[in-house]
Amino acid sequence: MKILKNGILVLLSILVVLPFLFTVLNAFMGSEEFYEYYGWLNRDEAVYLAFHLFPDKWSFEAFVTVLLSAPDYLMKFWNSLGITTAIAGGQIFVSCLAGYGFSKFRFPGRYPLFVLVILLMMMPYQVTLVSNYIMLDRLGLIGSYGAVILPGIFSSFGVFLMKQVMDGISKEVLEAARLDGAGQLRVLLSVALPISKGGIASLLVLNFIDNWNMVEQPLVFLKDSSMYPLSIFLADSIQESGMEIFACGVLAMLPVLLLFAYFRDELISGISASELK
């Protein structure tokens, strides 16, 4: 049974890692090799399915094209980075305040409001897409980055996560700070937030990954294609089917991988602290 379990785990691991390796290794193909194996992508109908893992000849041609010759990728990269950073920063600010309030204060309607937060978190984004569009249109934000950033800042998942993290802070620690003369804001900034840094790091990583890959929001809320983020650009690049698509995919992975590698321990401890299984 142990051999069988390990065999199943190895097989599943290969299935998970293979697309990643396929993208990374094929990014180092030259143009001639790409069209030799994937030239059918430019036709209306695919006549066969090519699968080529290791390049016959290693080349940085695709990366040079993406980074130096074609500015579209870098423009969309910075669009994505700006949108994602703004949403992540705003959501951390709002979620820390709301999570602390739900966790440490008792006020009328607290429980129904938190149940509403959970219900909104469980709904697919498409359910609220129309209502968000109507509200943003009334605010005159359709066609601007604010239409994409503002709904993301007030995502219910961050509030839920930080509330669970704040619940793990003992009342005695907060009372000790108040006895020393600290006000509510000082208690939050000097005690609650440092203790919750693992949860904040978890929220940062999860939020960044989610918004880095957004598709529906920019397509609906932005009218100018030059403002589109990288996620939409990559989808369009597949239709063009040039050798750059693999290099673009690799470069799109890097921010997420670096963020995860840097906050890996905090991510694990933060999820553990929030009692999410």
HUFEN-V649590 format. One record per pair of residues at least 4 apart in sequence whose C-alpha atoms are under 6 Angstrom apart, sorted by the first residue. I is the first residue (numbers start at 1). J is the second residue. D is the distance in whole Angstrom. If there is no record, write none. Layout:
BEGIN
I,J,D + I,J,D
END
This chain:
BEGIN
3,7,6 + 14,18,6 + 18,22,6 + 21,25,6 + 22,53,6 + 23,246,5 + 24,250,6 + 25,54,6 + 27,246,5 + 27,247,5 + 28,58,5 + 28,59,5 + 28,60,6 + 29,55,5 + 29,58,6 + 29,59,5 + 30,59,5 + 30,61,6 + 34,38,6 + 35,39,4 + 40,46,6 + 41,241,6 + 62,244,5 + 62,247,6 + 63,67,6 + 63,247,6 + 64,68,6 + 65,69,5 + 65,70,6 + 66,70,5 + 73,77,6 + 76,229,5 + 76,230,5 + 77,230,5 + 78,82,6 + 79,229,5 + 80,84,6 + 80,229,5 + 80,230,6 + 81,85,6 + 84,211,6 + 84,212,6 + 87,91,6 + 87,149,5 + 87,152,6 + 87,153,5 + 90,153,5 + 91,95,6 + 91,153,4 + 92,96,6 + 95,99,6 + 95,158,5 + 95,159,4 + 96,100,6 + 96,162,6 + 98,159,6 + 99,159,5 + 99,162,5 + 99,163,4 + 100,104,6 + 101,105,5 + 103,163,6 + 103,167,6 + 117,156,6 + 121,156,5 + 121,157,6 + 133,137,6 + 136,141,5 + 137,141,6 + 137,142,5 + 141,147,5 + 142,147,6 + 142,221,5 + 143,221,6 + 143,222,4 + 143,223,5 + 146,150,6 + 147,221,6 + 162,166,6 + 164,274,5 + 165,273,6 + 165,274,4 + 177,182,6 + 178,182,5 + 182,186,6 + 182,187,6 + 186,190,6 + 187,191,5 + 188,192,5 + 188,193,6 + 189,193,6 + 198,266,5 + 198,269,6 + 198,270,4 + 199,270,4 + 201,266,6 + 201,267,6 + 202,267,4 + 202,270,6 + 203,207,6 + 204,208,6 + 208,212,6 + 213,231,5 + 217,221,6 + 218,222,5 + 254,258,6 + 260,264,5 + 263,267,6 + 266,270,6 + 271,276,6
END
